[in-house]
Amino acid sequence: MSGGTPVGSPVGGGFIRQRHSQGYASSGDDLEDDACSRPASQSALFPKTRTWVEVLENLIWIASAVFIVYYGDRHSNFVYLLLHDDRIRRIPLYLGLLGVSLNVAFFLYTTDTIEVVAFAAATEKFFFWLTFLNWVSNFIGEAHLRWVLWCAEIEVAGRSIDDSKVDSTACLCRVDSGLKTVAGAKKFVPGTKLCLQPNIKPSIHPSRQKPSRGDRNRSQSPLLPGLPDDLAIACLIRVPRIEHRKLRLVCRRWHRLLAGNFFYSLRKSLGIAEEWIYIMKRDRDRKISWHAFDPIYQLWQPLPPVPKEYSEVLGFGCAVLSGCHLYLFGGKDPVKGSMRRVIFYSARSNKWHRAPDMLRRRHFFGSCVINNCLYVAGGENEGVHRSLRSAEVYDPNKNRWSFISDMSTAMVPFIGVVYEGKWFLKGLGSHRQVLSEMYQPETDCWYPVYDGMVAGWRNPSTSISGHLYALDCKDGCKLRIYDEVSDSWSKHIDSKLHLGNSKALEAAALVPLNGKLCIIRNNMSISLVDVSKSADARGASAEHLWETIAGKGQFKTLVTNLWSSLAGRNRLKSHIVHCQVLQA
């Protein structure tokens, strides 16, 4: 070769390359020299580009796999069934979960760095089919589980039941007329211990699996030893409500039974649900506390504390929906001002929960419950420093608030009652004048009221059995009844035993309780009036209608008031803010 040292010849113990002269025009040699001057290129196994179609495809498969694993609602999801039900086949489940995990890891790695070609594409197809098999196996397991749970309800047409195929421990009986929906209890009842009703067909398919000894003992443990579980439930629902706290501590199955709605719904349908009185009071330090009273055993029961967001709120509302949910809404926080916050307490679970906020901030407003819907109207809004005309309603079935017609005039209500399906309100207008209005839900209209009912209307008041009652004295020992014929408060029920006019003895609430009127005073004393026997009773003839179920007697109250007056301790320690009755 001319023009220099040959390429690749050793010089000084190494290799050097000498470029050709400008006049040399051999292109083949140039290409050969350039190839030797740089390392050989390797074809990239994973290019650094990834199309959006492939990304979207992987996202869809991962989302589908997650949906399959988390199949269900917030109350009973597929993950819980997979982990706790012994009838799910474990090997397909574990393979499917492994495929999902590998698919997720593979996608996360390839998204930011590489794109799959030959080998990677084959791997991705493998994971695709593994995810598909996981989808099929999971839904087969779900269908198998649903069949086992629902087989007792399926009407098998044209096929007779072979007695030899029916579990020998099952029986046909009618324990209680209220237990006609035993199918609702199957979530608490093992299949081999279910006491079937005549109108429910047992499964004709024998069990295909033989669970292990530990699984068999766990799945067949009865609620009460020696009894089918539906008979055990029939016994447990008759346990007094005051003992339910102890029942939850017996075992997990009992705790799960009492934590669901089925247990208390069955008590309500059979007419054995008990009503307790819930009292909210404001202590001397301006804090809100509350207590529950059992009128049957006449004992006060502990409750979970009121959430901090309502510990110092003023002018908030309180109402009961569905008979067992106590709602707190609105009010004025000392720091944040007017609120839209809504929370509720469940007497069945003994816990506080959140609910959707109101549409308007307000405090010192009126509220009522009609047809299990919560109505709110009027009040004040600290943000604008004026009375409100707006009104809204909360439907627990839809779990949302919606506006209704505005009031005729802005008002800050101080008394309200539902009478004959209509909502009557009485309060102060923007110029401090007394106003009265009536709301009719059927027409969604407000009407001014000027009749005799609002003229002699006093607080507190309530309606029961189609009659309107109100307190006629400060200590609540005399009631007045509204007479619709004469449009006046002409009838009275007097106990003839009055307690006094002190703040501690002032009647703060009047609520219906088990068909009777319940009067609650600031000193936590409670009296019952059986108005069903009153009819036209007046004066002394109505003395036998009164009964004190909580608090001090007449003589002790007189001595306490006298001693407090002599000692100069007349300051009220606490006063009642709200009082409601919950059923469970």
Residue, then its C-alpha position, 0 to 999 in steps of 0.5 A: m500500500s502506498g502513502g504510509t504504514p499499512v493499517g494494522s502493522p505493529v509500530g512500537g509495540g502497538f497499532i497505529r493508523q495512517r490516513h491516505s494522502q489527498g490524492y489517493a481515491s480508494s473509497g474501499d480503503d477509506l471505509e476499511d480504515d474508518a471501520c477500524s477506527r471506531p468500535a463495532s456498533q451493536s444493534a440496540l436490543f431495546p430502543k428508547t422509544r415507546t408508542w402511546v398505543e403500547v402504553l395505553e394497552n398496558l394501562i388497560w390490562i393493569a386496570s382490568a387486573v386491578f378491577i378483577v382483584y378488587y371486585g365488589d363494593r366498600h362493604s364486601n369486596f372480592v379481596y376479602l372473600l378470597l382471603h377468608d373464604d375456604r371454597i376459593r381454589r388457591i393455586p389458580l388464585y396465586l398464579g393469577l396474582l403472580g401474573v398481575s404482579l409481574n405484569v405491573a413490574f414489567f410495565l413499570y420497568t419498560t415505560d421509562t427505559i426501553e421498548v420491547v422487540a423480539f424477546a420482550a414482545a414474546t415476554e409481553k405476550f406471555f404476561f398478557w395470556l397469564t393475566f387473561l388466565n388470571w381473569v378467567s380463574n378469578f371469575i370462575g372462582e367468583a361464580h363458584l362462590r356465588w353459586v354456593l352462597w345462593c344455591a339455597e334460594i334457586e328454584v330448581a324446576g322439574r327436579s325433585i330433591d333427593d333426601s340422601k343428598v341433603d345435609s342431615t343436619a339441616c331441618l325445615c322449621r318456622v322458628d319465628s314469623g319474622l325469620k322468613t328471610v333466612a337467606g339474609a342471614k346466610k352471610f353469618v350461617p355456615g351451609t351445613k348448619l343452616c335451618l332452612q325454611p320450606n320455601i327455600k330449596p337446599s342445594i342438590h350438589p354435594s360438596r366437591q372439596k374437602p377442606s382441611r381440619g382447621d378450615r372445617n372447624r372454623s367454617q362449622s363453628p356455630l353461633l350457639p353450640g348445639l343449635p342451628d345458626d338461624l335458631a341462635i340468631a332468633c335467641l340473640i336478637r331477644v337479648p336486651r340492648i343494654e347487653h349488646r356491648k358485651l355480646r360484641l366481645v364474645c367472639r368474632r362471629w358475634h361481633r360481625l353479626l352485631a356490626g351488620n344491619f341484618f341483626y338490628s333490622l330483624r329486631k325492628s321488624l319483630g317489634i323488639a327494638e328498644e328506644w334510648i334517650y340521647i341527651m346533648k348538653r353544654d357544660r360550664d366550660r362551653k364543651i358539648s357532652w352527651h349521654a344515653f339513657d335506657p328507660i327500661y333498666q333506668l341506667w345511663q350508658p357510656l357513648p363515644p365522645v362527640p367529634k372535636e369539630y362539634s365540641e364547642v359549636l354553637g347553634f347547630g342542628c340535631a335530627v334523627l333519620s332512619g330511627c337509628h342515625l343521629y345527625l349533627f349539622g351546621g353551627k358556628d365554630p368559635v374559630k372558623g365561623s359558620m359551617r356546612r359540616v354534617i356528621f352522624y352517629s349510628a346507634r347500631s355500630n356505636k360510631w360517628h361517620r361523615a355525611p355530605d356537607m350542606l349547601r349553605r353555611r348557617h347557624f341558629f336555623g330551623s330543622c325537621v324530619i319529614n318522610n325520613c328526609l332532613y329539612v333545613a331553613g333560615g338561620e344566620n350566616e356569619g359571612v354576610h351577617r344577615s338572616l337567610r331565606s334559603a332552605e334545603v333538604y337531605d335525602p339519605n337514600k340519594n345521600r345528597w343535599s338539594f335546594i327547596s323553595d326559599m322562605s317568604t322572609a328571612m328568619v332566625p327560627f327559635i321554635g319548630v314542629v311537624y304537624e299533620g305532615k307540614w312544617f311550622l316555624k316561628g322566629l325573628g325576622s331581619h328587623r327582630q319582628v316575630l314571624s310564622e311560616m308553614y312549609q308543605p313538602e307536596t307543593d314545595c311552597w311556604y305559607p304565612v301562618y296567623d292562626g291561633m296555633v302559633a299565637g299560643w305556641r310555646n317551646p318545647s313542643t312536639s306532635i304524637s298520635g296526631h295531637l300537638y303538645a307543648l309545655d305550659c310551665k317552666d318545670g314541665c309539669k303541665l302540658r297544653i294540647y292544641d284543639e284544632v276545632s276551636d283553633s286554641w290551646s284550651k286543653h291541659i294535662d297537669s301533674k299537680l306536683h310542680l318542682g320550681n322555677s330554677k334553671a336546673l329544673e327547667a324543662a329543656a326537651l319534649v320528645p315521644l318515647n314508646g308512645k308516651l311523652c318524655i320531658i327532660r330537664n336540665n338537671m337530667s331528670i326525666s318524666l313520662v306522661d302517658v297521653s294515650k290515656s288522657a283523652d279528655a283528662r284534665g286537672a287532678s284526673a290526669e295525675h296518674l299519667w305522670e311517672t318519673i324514671a330518672g333524677k331525684g324525687q320531689f323531696k330531694t329536689l326541694v332540699t337540694n334547691l333550698w341548700s343551693s340557695l342558702a349556699g349561693r350556688n344558683r349558677l347552672k352547671s350545664h344545660i341541655v342543647h338537644c335531645q333525641v330518641l334512637q332505636a336499635 
